[in-house]
Amino acid sequence: MRRNRTAGGIWELQRRPWAKTAWRKTVWQKFTPPAPQGALISLRLEHSGLFELTWAKTLDPVRAMLFSIPHPDSDFQYRDIVLFDREQVGINISGKRKVPVFSVLGRIKRSFFQTFTCVLHQTTAQSIQRLEALCADAGIGFEIWTDASWSKTISVAGKIPEYFGKQVFPTPADTEVWAALASKSESDILQVLSNWRIISLGSFSNLEKWG
């Protein structure tokens, strides 16, 4: 709670100057690559003595909404609104795309989404894509955590570090994956998983709610 109050306090104290359009433009261009509101960025969450990289979309120069499902130990939730430091601390490389990384200073507003995990059985790339589509239609966050990662730094002195994924979650059998879902209610999760089971002929087990 203390972290949240601190983040909120910083935001309340600093947001007034950004009402001045010219100054806002100066700050935004000085500390971040040119990007409009809604730009994709990567945020570094620190917890458990480690850190993970999450995806987010900017709301303004220092606020963003999380679009990844953070690990439960982080105490952050899918679609939390957070305050982030404007100074870039790295580059998240995903495929051929390079996205700037910023440090999270704290949460401004907690979302109503809750984190759930389950094991998906008899999965194929096509069946996972179907589940992802069903979740998107229902407004549910969805990620495969079998290949989720903490950050591994590969850096050269004097240069901005680049972050690559490093697998940390256990890998089930070849046709089983560990999935994370974020929703406001467990009933919505069960409905989507039941629909997916009928459509894909797959199955799921070990549905667990975190937090």
N, C-alpha and C positions, 0 to 999 in steps of 0.2 A: 504494500500500500504506500509505503514511503516513496518508492520509486515513482509511482503514478502521480502522487501529489507534486513531486519535484518536477516531473515532466510537464504537468499542467501549469505549474507556476512559471516555468521558463516560457511556455507558450503564451501565457497571459501577459507577461512582462514585455515580450518581444514582438508580438504580432502587430501592435499599433504602427510601428515604423513602416511595415510592409504595406500598409494601406496607401502609402505614397508610391504611385506606380513607378516613377523614375528610380527610386531607391531600390524597390523590389527587383527591378530589372538588373541593376548593378550587382546586387547580392547574388542573384540566381546565376548570372553569367560568370562571376568571379569564382564561385566555389563548385560549380557543377558544369558538365558539358552542356552545350545548348540543347534544351529539350523543353517541349511544351508541357502544360499540365496533363497528367495522365501518362507521363513517360514511364517506361519500365526501368526499374533500378533493382539492385540487390542490397539487402540489409543484413548486417552481421549481428546475430544474437549471441550473447555470451551467457553460458550457464554450465553448471556441473564441472567447472574447470576447463571446459572446451568451448567451441563455438560452432555455429552452423550458419549457412547462408540461406536466406529466404528471398523470394521474389515479392516485389511490391510495386504499386503504381503511385506516382506522386500526386498529391492534392494541391500543393503549393511548394515554395522553396524548402520548407523544413518538415512538412507533414506528408505521410504516406499511408496507404492502406495495404496490409499484408494480404497477398494472394497465394501464399504457400500455407501449408498446415504445419506450424512449428511443432517440434518435439514437445511432449507434455512437460518435461523438466524445465522448459524455458519460461513457463507461466504466461506465454503469449498464446493468442488464439487467431484462427483464420478470420480475416477481415478486421482485426484490431486496427485502430488508427494510432500511429506512433509518431514520435518526434525523433528526427535523425540529425546527426551532425552534418553540417554542410561540407566538411572537408573530406574529399575522397580518400579512402584508405586502401583501395585495391581495385582489381578488375576480376569479375567473375566470367570465366570463359565457359560457355555452353555451346558445344558444337563449334561453329565458325563465328559465333556471335560474342562480342565483348561488351559486358554491361558494367557500369561503374558500381562500386561497393561503398556503402556508407555505414557508420556505426549507429545503432539505435541508442538513443538517450533515455527513452522510457515510453510508456504508453500514455496516450492522451484520453482515449476512449476504448473501453473493452467491448468487443462485439458480443452478440448473444449466441454465437455459434459455439458448439461443443465439439470436442475431438473424440472420434471413435476409431477403433482399429478392428480388423478382422482378417482371416486367412481366406483367400479365394482359391478354390480347387478346380481342377480340369480347365485351366485357363489357356487361352491362345491370345495372340496379339489382337485378333479380331474381337474376341469376347471382352477383352479389357477395353478396347475402343468403344464397344457398345455400352459398357458400364459407365465409362467416362461421359458419353453422350447423354445417358439417362440422368446422371448426376447433374450435368450442366442444365438440362431441361427443368430439373427440380430445384435448382438453386443450391445444390449441395457441392461443397468442395471435395475434390478427389485427387489422391496422389498414390503412387506405388512406392511404398517405403522399403521394399526389398532392395532397391538400388538407391535409396536416399543416402545423403552423405553429410558428414562434417567437412569442414574445409581443411584442405592441405595447402600450405603456402609453398610456392616455388618463387623465390625472389632473388634479385640481384641488388647488392648494396647500392643505395642511392636512387633506386627506381621504385615505382609503385609496384607492390607485390601482386602477383596473379594467382588466383585461387582455382583449384581444380577439385572435382569431387573425389572422395575416398569412401569406399563402401564401409559402413559400420554396422548396419543392421543384419541380422542373421538371414541367410538365404535358404528358403525351404526347398522342397523337391522341385524338379524342373517344371512341373505344371502347376505349382502352387506359389502364390505371391502374398506378401503382407501388404495390405492396403490401409490407407488412412482416409477417413471421410469426415467432413465437418458439416454439421447441421444444427438447427435450433431445437430439434426434437429427435428422439430415438425412433419414433414411429415412422418418420419420413425416411430414415435410413433403412428400416426394415422393409418398407414398401418398395423402395428402389431396388434393394437386393433381391427381393422376391420376384419383381418383374424381370430383373436380369437373369435370375435362375431359370425362369420359364423360357426366356428368349434364347439364352446361350446354352442351356442344358448344363451349366456349371453349378457349383454349390459353394457355400461359404460356412465358416465355423468360427468359434472363438470371438464373437462380437463383444467388444469391450469398450466401455466409456471411460474417458480419462478426465480427471479434474472434477 
